[in-house]
Amino acid sequence: MKKIQMVDLQSQYQKIQPEIDSAIHDVVASAAFINGPEVKKFQSDLEAYLDVKHVIPCANGTDALQIAMMGLGLEQGDEVITADFTFAATVEVIALLKLTPVLVDVDPKTFNIDLEALKNAITPKTKAIVPVHLFGQSANMEAIMKIAEEHNLYVIEDTAQAIGADYTFKDGSTKKAGTIGTLGTTSFFPSKNLGCYGDGGAIFTNDDELAHTIRGMVNHGMYKRYYHDVVGVNSRLDSIQAAVLRLKLPHLDDYCSARRKAARYYNNGFRSNPNIITPVTEKCGEICDTCNCHVFHQYTLKITNGKRDELHQHLMDKGIPNAIYYPVPLHNQKAYLDDRYKEELFKVTNELSKTVISLPMHTELDEEQQDLIIQTIMEFV
């Protein structure tokens, strides 16, 4: 049996190694390292895949969030609402821009932003909502967009963990995660479902004017060399990373399907244990290939018998990698402490930080590896 890894990028690379090696060689030979043809080709391919008018590549997912907020012209003191249960990058950029982060609780089943908490957090100073499509499942975008329209708010989708996921509206129509709000953002960090071999990110929008503004912002505010029309940053996707992403993009749906298959296998293995709560999909409850609503960037259990930390150590002792996303809620992080935050407002997040554990999840995971993981957990729990 192959060594179990949290993410097996080596095996994934080996399957497409000749194409990847050739593409990287071609970029090096061309010496078009920045804003070369590969960047333009990947941009066009991703626009077609997402069915969105504009993709603006940038240097990483955190930059994508920051530049999206800059593009909207948000001003110091404007409030931006986002989920408490997520990676710090989502709230980090809000604070960096001197905006006011407003953290709210999440749904206990999907771990995405709680709609009632969102509604209750809106004030006259609120200007934007950042729903995070956590672990690979889109937040309830239809309801979020309705709330945003009622209050004239921008919506910035954080799709770093859900590239390729679909959102299904009540009328049966679908859109890709990241293409529904005012703007969408994503990360191409190597471990993502669509990952490059370094850092990378992108911003999506159907708004022509906004796209034009952001295209200048990612390149020092320039539309013409040495003419700076807006205040910008240096955040460009390099050509080698674009070449890798362009070759991996046609495989993305297969990658997501492989992750769903592995998630189903896990779910079946854990189904009989009352101390383990397995992931659910908001659309149909089950994990199936008839819908693409969850792409399982992470496979995350809830351990309800109070022994999550002991299980984490037990798995580590057995050589089985695992992770806790996230052990400390953002409202309790030193950088984001605020007297506005009362513990009773974060009951679900506080519970999740004590009960969740994420297992190995990647495209190369096989049933023999999963059987060992399942057996080791079931024997302990």
C-alpha positions as CSV (number, residue, x, y, z in Angstrom):
1,M,0.0,0.0,0.0
2,K,1.2,3.5,-0.8
3,K,2.0,5.8,2.0
4,I,-1.1,7.7,3.0
5,Q,-0.8,11.5,2.4
6,M,-3.1,14.3,3.2
7,V,-2.7,15.4,-0.4
8,D,-0.8,13.3,-3.0
9,L,0.4,15.8,-5.5
10,Q,3.3,13.6,-6.7
11,S,1.0,10.9,-8.0
12,Q,-1.3,13.4,-9.7
13,Y,1.6,15.0,-11.4
14,Q,3.0,11.7,-12.6
15,K,-0.2,11.0,-14.6
16,I,0.2,14.2,-16.7
17,Q,4.0,14.6,-16.4
18,P,4.9,14.6,-20.1
19,E,2.4,17.4,-20.9
20,I,3.4,19.4,-17.8
21,D,7.1,19.1,-18.4
22,S,6.7,20.1,-22.0
23,A,4.6,23.2,-21.1
24,I,7.0,24.4,-18.5
25,H,9.9,23.9,-20.9
26,D,8.1,25.9,-23.6
27,V,7.6,28.8,-21.2
28,V,11.3,28.8,-20.1
29,A,12.4,28.6,-23.7
30,S,10.2,31.5,-24.7
31,A,11.4,33.6,-21.7
32,A,7.8,35.1,-21.5
33,F,7.7,34.6,-17.7
34,I,5.3,37.5,-16.9
35,N,2.0,38.1,-18.7
36,G,3.0,35.7,-21.4
37,P,0.7,33.9,-23.8
38,E,0.0,31.1,-21.3
39,V,-1.6,33.5,-19.0
40,K,-4.0,34.8,-21.7
41,K,-4.8,31.2,-22.8
42,F,-5.5,30.1,-19.2
43,Q,-7.7,33.1,-18.6
44,S,-9.7,32.4,-21.7
45,D,-10.1,28.7,-20.9
46,L,-11.2,29.4,-17.3
47,E,-13.8,32.0,-18.5
48,A,-15.2,29.3,-20.8
49,Y,-15.3,26.7,-18.0
50,L,-16.9,29.0,-15.5
51,D,-19.2,30.6,-18.1
52,V,-18.2,34.0,-16.7
53,K,-17.3,37.1,-18.8
54,H,-14.1,38.1,-17.0
55,V,-11.3,36.2,-15.2
56,I,-8.5,38.3,-13.9
57,P,-5.5,36.1,-12.8
58,C,-3.4,37.3,-9.9
59,A,-0.6,36.1,-7.7
60,N,-2.6,34.3,-5.0
61,G,-6.0,33.8,-3.4
62,T,-5.4,36.4,-0.6
63,D,-4.5,39.0,-3.2
64,A,-7.7,38.1,-5.1
65,L,-9.8,38.9,-2.1
66,Q,-7.9,42.2,-1.4
67,I,-8.0,43.4,-4.9
68,A,-11.7,42.5,-5.2
69,M,-12.4,44.8,-2.3
70,M,-10.2,47.5,-3.6
71,G,-12.0,47.3,-6.9
72,L,-15.3,48.0,-5.3
73,G,-14.0,51.2,-3.8
74,L,-14.8,50.3,-0.2
75,E,-13.7,52.9,2.3
76,Q,-12.2,52.9,5.8
77,G,-14.8,52.0,8.3
78,D,-17.1,50.2,5.9
79,E,-18.4,47.0,7.4
80,V,-17.8,43.7,5.6
81,I,-19.7,40.6,6.9
82,T,-18.1,37.1,6.7
83,A,-18.1,33.8,8.4
84,D,-16.3,33.2,11.7
85,F,-15.4,29.6,10.8
86,T,-12.9,29.9,8.0
87,F,-9.2,30.5,7.2
88,A,-7.8,33.9,8.3
89,A,-7.1,35.2,4.8
90,T,-10.8,36.0,4.4
91,V,-10.9,38.5,7.3
92,E,-7.2,39.4,7.0
93,V,-7.7,41.5,3.9
94,I,-10.7,43.3,5.4
95,A,-8.5,44.5,8.3
96,L,-5.5,45.3,6.0
97,L,-7.7,47.7,4.0
98,K,-8.9,49.4,7.2
99,L,-12.4,48.1,6.7
100,T,-14.4,46.8,9.6
101,P,-14.7,43.0,9.7
102,V,-18.0,41.6,11.1
103,L,-17.9,37.9,11.9
104,V,-21.0,35.8,12.2
105,D,-21.8,32.2,13.0
106,V,-22.2,29.3,10.5
107,D,-24.7,26.6,9.7
108,P,-24.1,23.4,11.8
109,K,-24.6,21.1,8.8
110,T,-22.9,22.8,5.9
111,F,-20.4,25.0,8.0
112,N,-21.2,27.9,5.6
113,I,-22.5,31.3,6.7
114,D,-25.7,31.3,8.7
115,L,-28.4,33.3,7.0
116,E,-30.1,34.6,10.2
117,A,-26.8,35.6,11.7
118,L,-26.0,37.4,8.5
119,K,-29.3,39.3,8.5
120,N,-28.9,40.3,12.1
121,A,-25.4,41.7,11.5
122,I,-26.4,44.2,8.8
123,T,-26.2,47.8,9.8
124,P,-26.2,51.1,7.9
125,K,-22.4,50.8,7.6
126,T,-22.5,47.4,6.0
127,K,-21.3,47.5,2.4
128,A,-20.4,43.9,1.5
129,I,-20.9,40.2,2.3
130,V,-18.1,37.6,1.8
131,P,-19.7,34.1,1.8
132,V,-17.0,31.4,2.1
133,H,-17.8,28.2,0.2
134,L,-16.1,26.1,2.9
135,F,-14.5,22.7,2.3
136,G,-15.9,22.6,-1.3
137,Q,-19.6,23.3,-0.9
138,S,-21.2,26.5,-2.1
139,A,-23.0,28.7,0.5
140,N,-26.8,29.4,-0.1
141,M,-26.1,32.0,-2.8
142,E,-29.7,32.4,-3.8
143,A,-30.7,33.5,-0.3
144,I,-27.5,35.6,0.1
145,M,-28.1,37.5,-3.1
146,K,-31.7,38.2,-2.1
147,I,-30.4,39.6,1.2
148,A,-27.7,41.7,-0.6
149,E,-30.3,43.1,-3.1
150,E,-32.6,44.1,-0.3
151,H,-29.8,46.1,1.4
152,N,-27.9,47.2,-1.7
153,L,-24.7,45.2,-0.7
154,Y,-21.9,43.8,-2.7
155,V,-21.2,40.1,-2.6
156,I,-17.7,38.7,-2.9
157,E,-17.6,34.9,-3.1
158,D,-14.6,33.3,-1.5
159,T,-14.2,30.2,-3.7
160,A,-10.7,29.2,-2.7
161,Q,-12.0,25.8,-1.6
162,A,-14.8,25.3,-4.1
163,I,-13.5,25.9,-7.6
164,G,-15.5,23.7,-9.9
165,A,-18.6,23.4,-7.6
166,D,-22.1,24.1,-8.9
167,Y,-24.8,26.0,-7.1
168,T,-28.3,24.9,-8.0
169,F,-31.1,27.5,-7.8
170,K,-34.7,26.7,-6.9
171,D,-35.7,26.7,-10.5
172,G,-33.2,24.0,-11.3
173,S,-30.7,26.2,-13.1
174,T,-27.0,26.1,-12.0
175,K,-24.0,28.4,-12.0
176,K,-20.5,27.7,-11.0
177,A,-19.4,28.8,-7.5
178,G,-17.7,32.2,-7.7
179,T,-19.8,33.5,-10.7
180,I,-23.0,34.5,-8.8
181,G,-22.0,37.4,-6.7
182,T,-20.7,40.8,-7.7
183,L,-17.2,39.2,-7.7
184,G,-15.7,35.8,-7.1
185,T,-12.2,35.0,-6.0
186,T,-10.2,31.8,-5.8
187,S,-6.8,30.4,-4.9
188,F,-4.6,28.0,-7.0
189,F,-2.5,27.0,-4.0
190,P,-1.0,23.6,-4.9
191,S,-3.3,21.6,-2.6
192,K,-6.5,23.1,-4.1
193,N,-8.8,21.1,-6.4
194,L,-7.3,23.1,-9.2
195,G,-3.8,23.8,-8.0
196,C,-0.6,25.1,-9.6
197,Y,3.0,24.4,-8.6
198,G,3.5,27.6,-6.6
199,D,1.1,30.4,-5.7
200,G,-1.7,31.7,-7.9
201,G,-5.2,33.2,-7.7
202,A,-7.9,34.8,-9.8
203,I,-10.9,37.1,-9.6
204,F,-14.2,36.5,-11.6
205,T,-16.9,39.0,-12.6
206,N,-19.6,39.6,-15.2
207,D,-19.3,43.4,-14.7
208,D,-17.3,44.9,-17.6
209,E,-16.4,48.2,-15.8
210,L,-15.4,46.4,-12.6
211,A,-13.2,44.0,-14.6
212,H,-11.5,46.9,-16.3
213,T,-10.7,48.5,-13.0
214,I,-9.3,45.3,-11.5
215,R,-7.2,44.5,-14.6
216,G,-5.3,47.7,-13.9
217,M,-5.1,47.2,-10.2
218,V,-3.3,43.8,-10.4
219,N,-0.5,45.5,-12.5
220,H,0.4,48.6,-10.6
221,G,-2.7,50.4,-11.7
222,M,-1.4,50.5,-15.3
223,Y,-3.4,50.0,-18.5
224,K,-0.6,51.5,-20.6
225,R,3.0,51.0,-19.5
226,Y,4.2,53.7,-17.1
227,Y,0.8,55.4,-17.0
228,H,-0.9,54.7,-13.6
229,D,-4.6,55.4,-13.7
230,V,-5.6,53.8,-10.4
231,V,-3.8,52.8,-7.2
232,G,-2.7,49.2,-7.8
233,V,-0.6,46.4,-6.5
234,N,1.9,44.0,-8.0
235,S,-0.1,40.7,-8.2
236,R,0.4,38.7,-11.4
237,L,0.0,35.0,-12.2
238,D,3.3,34.0,-13.7
239,S,3.4,32.1,-17.0
240,I,4.7,28.8,-15.7
241,Q,1.9,28.6,-13.2
242,A,-0.6,29.5,-15.9
243,A,0.7,26.8,-18.1
244,V,0.3,24.2,-15.3
245,L,-3.2,25.4,-14.6
246,R,-4.2,25.4,-18.3
247,L,-3.2,21.7,-18.6
248,K,-4.9,20.7,-15.3
249,L,-8.2,22.6,-16.0
250,P,-9.6,19.9,-18.4
251,H,-9.1,17.4,-15.6
252,L,-10.9,19.4,-12.9
253,D,-14.3,17.8,-13.2
254,D,-12.6,14.3,-13.0
255,Y,-10.7,15.5,-10.0
256,C,-13.9,16.6,-8.3
257,S,-15.6,13.4,-9.2
258,A,-12.8,11.3,-7.7
259,R,-13.1,13.4,-4.5
260,R,-16.8,12.8,-4.3
261,K,-16.3,9.1,-4.8
262,A,-13.8,9.0,-1.9
263,A,-16.2,11.0,0.2
264,R,-19.0,8.5,-0.4
265,Y,-16.7,5.7,0.5
266,Y,-15.8,7.4,3.8
267,N,-19.4,8.1,4.5
268,N,-20.4,4.5,4.1
269,G,-17.6,3.4,6.3
270,F,-18.5,5.7,9.2
271,R,-22.3,5.5,8.8
272,S,-22.9,3.1,11.7
273,N,-21.1,5.0,14.4
274,P,-23.3,7.5,16.4
275,N,-20.2,9.4,17.6
276,I,-19.3,10.4,14.0
277,I,-21.2,12.9,11.9
278,T,-20.3,12.7,8.3
279,P,-20.5,15.6,5.7
280,V,-23.8,16.3,4.0
281,T,-24.7,18.2,0.9
282,E,-27.2,21.0,1.1
283,K,-28.9,20.2,-2.2
284,C,-29.8,16.5,-1.7
285,G,-28.3,15.4,1.6
286,E,-26.3,12.6,-0.1
287,I,-23.1,12.6,-2.0
288,C,-23.8,11.8,-5.6
289,D,-22.5,12.4,-9.1
290,T,-25.8,13.6,-10.4
291,C,-25.0,17.0,-8.7
292,N,-21.7,18.8,-8.4
293,C,-22.7,20.9,-5.4
294,H,-19.8,19.6,-3.2
295,V,-16.3,19.1,-4.5
296,F,-14.7,18.0,-1.2
297,H,-11.6,20.1,-1.0
298,Q,-11.7,18.8,2.5
299,Y,-13.5,15.8,4.0
300,T,-14.4,16.8,7.5
301,L,-16.0,14.8,10.3
302,K,-17.6,15.9,13.5
303,I,-16.6,13.8,16.5
304,T,-19.3,14.1,19.1
305,N,-18.0,12.1,22.1
306,G,-15.5,14.7,23.2
307,K,-12.4,12.8,22.0
308,R,-11.5,14.7,18.8
309,D,-8.1,15.7,20.1
310,E,-7.3,12.2,21.3
311,L,-8.4,10.9,17.8
312,H,-6.1,13.4,16.1
313,Q,-3.1,12.2,18.1
314,H,-4.1,8.5,17.7
315,L,-4.1,8.9,13.9
316,M,-0.8,10.7,14.0
317,D,0.7,7.9,16.1
318,K,-0.5,5.4,13.5
319,G,1.1,7.4,10.7
320,I,-2.3,8.6,9.3
321,P,-2.2,12.3,8.4
322,N,-5.1,14.5,9.5
323,A,-5.8,18.1,10.3
324,I,-8.1,20.3,12.4
325,Y,-9.6,23.1,10.3
326,Y,-10.0,25.3,12.4
327,P,-8.9,24.9,16.0
328,V,-9.5,28.6,17.0
329,P,-12.4,30.6,15.8
330,L,-11.5,33.9,14.2
331,H,-13.3,35.9,16.8
332,N,-10.9,34.4,19.4
333,Q,-7.8,35.1,17.4
334,K,-5.5,37.8,19.0
335,A,-5.4,39.8,15.7
336,Y,-9.2,40.0,15.5
337,L,-10.4,40.3,19.1
338,D,-13.3,42.8,19.4
339,D,-15.6,43.8,22.2
340,R,-18.5,43.5,19.8
341,Y,-18.1,39.7,19.7
342,K,-20.1,37.8,22.4
343,E,-19.6,34.1,22.8
344,E,-23.3,33.4,22.6
345,L,-23.2,34.7,19.0
346,F,-20.8,31.9,17.9
347,K,-22.3,28.7,19.4
348,V,-21.9,26.6,16.2
349,T,-18.4,27.9,15.4
350,N,-17.2,27.3,19.0
351,E,-18.6,23.7,18.9
352,L,-17.0,23.0,15.5
353,S,-13.6,24.2,16.7
354,K,-13.8,21.4,19.3
355,T,-15.3,18.6,17.2
356,V,-14.1,18.8,13.5
357,I,-11.3,16.7,12.0
358,S,-10.3,16.5,8.3
359,L,-9.1,13.3,6.8
360,P,-6.8,12.6,3.8
361,M,-8.7,13.7,0.6
362,H,-7.3,13.9,-2.9
363,T,-7.7,12.5,-6.4
364,E,-5.3,9.6,-5.9
365,L,-6.8,8.2,-2.7
366,D,-7.6,4.5,-3.0
367,E,-10.0,2.1,-1.2
368,E,-7.2,0.2,0.5
369,Q,-5.9,3.4,2.1
370,Q,-9.4,4.5,3.0
371,D,-10.2,1.1,4.6
372,L,-7.2,1.5,6.9
373,I,-8.2,5.0,7.8
374,I,-11.8,4.0,8.5
375,Q,-10.8,0.9,10.5
376,T,-8.3,2.9,12.6
377,I,-11.0,5.6,13.4
378,M,-13.8,3.2,14.1
379,E,-11.7,1.1,16.5
380,F,-10.8,4.2,18.4
381,V,-14.1,6.1,18.4
